Amino acid sequence: MSVTTAHSSNTAHIPRIRGRLSVLPHSWGFWVAAVAFLLNMGFSAVPTPLYAIYATLDGLTPLTITLIYAVYACGVIASLFLGGHVSDWIGRKAVFVPALFINVISAGLFMVWPSLTGLIVARILSGISIGLTTATATAYLAELHLGARPGAHGRRAQVIATAANLGGIGVGPLIAGFLAQYAPDPLVLPYLVFGIAIAVMGILVAISPETTLKPELAARYRPQRIAVPKESHRVFFAATGAGVAGFALFGVFNSLAPSFLAGTMHVTSHAVAGAVAFAAFASGAVAQIALARWETNVMLVRSIPILVVGLGLLTTGMWLPNVVVFIIGGVITGGGSGLVFRAALVAAASTAPPAARAEVLSGYFLGAYIGLSVPVIGLGFATTIWPAQDAMLVFVLLALLAIIFSVRGVVRPRKRAAQSL
């Protein structure tokens, strides 16, 4: 995900800092950070196609799986609130590198402690890593891009950051699902592969350029706050609302989709479960890249009919049941959700003062990850009371209404502001 409205006017805020460990140029550091971001986000979704194996091994139910997902979300939200913004003060690498190695530790715990307690501890650590990574890596990519290309438009960094975020969450279950289906040690090998890869990228990030100057006087620590100008509050909160609803739809594919496939469509393949999650997240990333030149308001408005079609097919696929219709609906829904998320992110970032870029982004991602978790947890509980098809229909309708009203709250003030210029 990306950030910044920054053009050349913000170039002065992107110092070309080289510490003793800065070996790579900004251009190389940009791609190192992008790959590290992608792999770290990918690791967060590695367990998705493996839950069926854990269910057999540990007797996990859909409700238990939802609770495991909930503790991950709590880790994300807590670390976003407590530490997602501190890279503005202490430097991007000082947060990003430790965040990567926290997920390396999490990978080790997944491998050696596959019980329910081990899953909970490993998922909490993974959530902490992701909460520290999202805003920090997004701001870092924007600054590395401007450091490599002073005066350049920020769109390229925006597209790459968003693609790394969503694409990573899709790549994780795809690789894990295929390894679980066709390779030995399905509860070890996926974590080993990602753990090694993330460790290597952590080292490379450590020798990449720093982009944030530390203040002469150490900043006094405080938890996350919303550092948005008062006149921009309406746009920021409406954009965050759109991000919440968009990520709520992605949350279904990141947690409950394998259970829906197995329970309503009798598809138990780990590879298929991983591929379905990948298709949704990858289509979101592809849509963002392919349609990156759409203006923010246009992207928000056009995403709504895309979501109507996608969610209609997704729900129909569960009711028939028909796995092909479900997957097609997932792909279209992923594309629409990706457009909503990117456009809302750009709108929220446009309200950010340059010196508080990561802080504003942390506020946005805090809302987004609440959307990725809390509604899906509610959906998981609902499926214990009502049939999954009924619960999903209500969930889809509520998410769509939330997106429509949030988009309206972003588009109208932005139109008025543009007309007043």
C-alpha positions, 0 to 999 in steps of 0.5 A: 500500500502506498502512501503519499500525495507527495510530488517534488514538493515533498522531496525535501522531506526525503533525505538521502541518508547513508549510515554505516550499514547502508550499502545498497543505493536507494533504487536497489533498496526500493525493490529489497523493501518491496520484496521483504514487504511482500514476503512478510505479508505472505507469511501472515496468510500461510496458515490459511490452507493449513487449518484443515490439517490443524483441525484433524491434528488438534480437533479445531472447529471453525469457531476455534479457527476464527478465534485463532484468527482473532488473536492474530488480529489483536496482535496486528491492532495492538502493534499498529496502535503502540508501534506502527507510527514510531518509525517517523521518529527512530527511522524506518529500518529500526522498525522494519528489520525487527518486524521481519525477524519477529516473523522469523521467530513466529515461523520457528514456533509454528514448526516446533509447537503445532498445538493450539497453544503454539498456534495462538502464540505464533499468530500473536507474534505474526500479528505484531510483525504485520502491525509494525510492517504495514505503515512503516514499509509503505512510508519507506517505499515512498521515501526510497522511491523519491530518494532514487528519483527526486521529483518523481510522482509517487504513483509508482511507489503507491502501486508497488506498495499496495501490490506487495501488501495484497499480493503478498497475502495472496502468495502466502496461501498459494505457496503453502497450499501447494506445498501442503498438498504435494510436498512432505511435512506440510506443517513444517516446510511452508514455514521453513521456506518463508522463514528463511526467505524473510531472514535473508530479506531482513539482512538486505533491508538492514544494508539498505538506505535509511530515509528518516532523520532522527530528531536531535532530541528524542521524541517522547513516546506516545501511542498512536493518534490520528495526526490529521488536520481538522479540516480533513477529518471527514475525508480521512475517516470516510476513507478509513471506513471504506478500507475497513469494509474492503478489508472485511471482504478480504478477511473472508478469504484469509480465514473462513474460505477453506471452511466454506469450501469444505463445508458447503462445497465439499472441496478439501484440497489444500492447494485449492484452498490456497489458490482461492485465497490467492485468486482474491488477493492477486486480483486485487493487486492486479486491478490496482496495477492495471487501473492505477491511472484512474483518478481516486474518485473514479476508482472509488465510484467504479469499484461499487458495481464491480463489487455488486457483481462479484459479491452476487456471484460469491454468495450464489456459489455458496447457495447453489453450491458451485465452486466455479461460481464461488471462485469467479465471484471471489476473483471479481470481489477481490478486484473490486475490494483492491480498488476500494482499498487503494483509492481509500488509502490514497485519499487518506494519505492525502490528508497526511502532513509530511512529518507524520506520514507513518502515523497517519498511515498507521491510523488508516491501517489500524482501521483496515485491520479491524475490518480484516478481523472483527467482521470476520470474527462476527461471521465465524460466530454467526456460522455457529448459529445459522447456516453458512450461506445465510450468515454470508448473505447478511455479511455481504449486504452489510459490507456493501452498504458500508462501502457505498456510504463510505465512498460517498463520504470520500467523493463528495468533499473531494469534489467540492474541494476540487471545484473550489480551486 
